[in-house]
Amino acid sequence: MSGTTYCEKLSEAKQRQVCALAVKELLQLGIQLPKARLPAYTERSTQCFGRPLLQQASTEIEGIGKVPTVLVACCSFISDHLQVEGLFRIEGSKVRQRDLRLRLDKGLPILDATPIHDVCSVLKAWLRELPEPLVPRELSKILLQATNRRTLEKQVKILRLGCLLLPSSQLTAMRYLCLFLKRVSSHSQINRMPAPNLGACLGPSLIQPMDATMELLGRINGIATLLIDFAHEIGSYPTNWIERLEPWVEPWTEPIQQQQQQEACSNRSRSASFGQRALRLVGRAVSRIASRSRSRSPRLQQSQQHASRSPPPVLFNATTCPTPTRSTASRRAPVIAQQRQRDCSRSNSSRSSTSPAAKRRRFLMRRLGSVRQVGYFEVLPPPPLVAFRQH
Amino acid sequence: MSKSVSKSVKPIKIVVIGSGGVGKSALTLQFSKSKFFLDYDPTIEDSFSKSCYIDNEMARLDILDTAGQEEFTSMREQYMRLGQAFLVVFSVTDRKGFEEVDSLIQLIYRVKDREAFPIMVAGNKIDLQNDRCIDQSLAQELVQRHQEFNPYCAYIETSAKTRLNVDLVFHDLVRLLRLYNAKGGSKQAKKSKCSLL
């Protein structure tokens, strides 16, 4: 097996392709993909605790991406005290934790004199209070299936592929935390917290099981251990996939860039047949019209692109794809290459899907603009709280 | 002979609770297996059983060793409902664990819906005299406050490492339970005692 590369530097379009490839491979492995669904929103008076990840202030971390500031603050504080015994196991004082939470909520730094176990407890509380656990339920369903696999290699493979389906906010936070926990476990000679111990202490916070039976908890702690042990696999794709990603999909994300590219392309391919050139001309004309009304219907433009060039094998396009249920995913995944045309028409027809979830999604999309994240379990932009209160 | 006796005796369900890393498992393992384990694995849940004679009476103990971490609080009430007697452990070297003792005892009363219940408070790790930060008087004071309305509450200092008072703490808990059962274990345990006197 060749090495893996972290997907941070990929463009959005390529991330989508990586996601599609991951779906395909997971289905080949016989993993059942749960339905994607809308995350629950809760109104909170706090800035960080109990808020969805996207609503929280974040810090850019070199080599990983955007990570919630609370997480960064706690982890960087704890990393100065990696030698303390029983990190994350021993609990801190409740009274002092309350003060620390208030500080973090206001965005203030952690005081140097704060006892380390308080910080660990607050970090665990932050994880527990996330409306969607840091390891989302969909992913934990996939990972639970992974624990049934016999070889570690297979388990890690499923872990790696499953993580690629996540929206980037979740992915970066997960990668950051797990890499940090791996650092903690590397000092286990002194702090006596190797990965299985950390998994047992943090598993329920990370994964938030629905019901607390002994058996399930044991498996969940196993998953947490796996995530910590193979933290560098979170969000990484096999390096040899880069050959399978189609380079010309990229300019699509930027209309202007794409036009330049088209011009360059047409210059280069003067020998292209008349029919092709005509198609391209028509395509460009329509895309110009479309770009005027793009704010209302981005799909029109996109479908035009499909006509002007051979469409890309984008399965879970952030703007066109409906909720990718398991059935559509399994129908689509194995036929990426051949069914480009049909894929295009399907993405058009998906507009008329009238399931309640799709309806609500469209309603939210209209209200909230179109910033969306890439991922199979995609995340809508958080609703502005003020707007919600008005209605 | 003893085997048949142990089978006929109804087991006593003892639940060991306390904050994380205070030595609940060490205490339980020292009692049931007579060994001090050096490994540092956080428990999710473990159960042991042991039969022994206490005051010339056979007792079969089912000891449930629980997780101390906050994450597992959802399981807490579940096993508290099953428990017949509780061993609340804290570490004399850990102030936070001690602070939690009171709230744990209150939780027992709430879950059991009783004002009195057999509870043993154990101050563990007394072999670490140098790191000690909870005085014996401090713990005594806490227990005495509870004893005002719960006569079935007592405090013992233990060391799982040196096996100091390990047997005593479990045996005393069984004695407390027997006393409690003899009095009928009613809600008005304190009242009936007064009227008798």
Interface residues (C-beta under 8 A of the other chain):
Chain A: G86 R89 I90 E91 G92 S93 K94 H117 S121 K124 A125 R128 R192 M193 P196 N197 A200 C201 L202 G203 P204 S205 A212 M214 L217 G218 N221
Chain B: S19 G20 G21 Y40 D41 P42 I44 E45 G68 Q69 E70 E71 F72 S74 M75 Q78 D94 R95 K96 G97 E99 E100
